[in-house]
Amino acid sequence: MTEPDQQQRMQQLEAKLNAAKKRNAPTPRVDKAVDESHLAWRMVIELVVGLLIGFGIGWGLDWLFGTLPIFLMLFTLLGLAAGIKSMLRSAQELQAKQLAAQANNTAPKGVDADKGA
């Protein structure tokens, strides 16, 4: 075999290998329900974390000062407010993505353009 013939065969083999890799490559899952559930869980976690942090700070202050559970109730309510604020920020972020997608006439990943959510 001559050198150019071997190079040509190697190129053909590489092309076949690349085609086989593309055929067998896993396709990424782009599913609307997965993205919406991700956002929903994110919002729930933000709310719960806000509550837990507020509860922990309030309990710690009450234990430290030996008071009635006044700080516990106060900081739990503040944690709830912080969690709700975080949830609203996440919802505004999603809304901004939807508005930008509508301006470009494309639906963002995981959002149906005709439904709006």
Beta strands, then each sheet from edge to edge (+ up, - down):
end
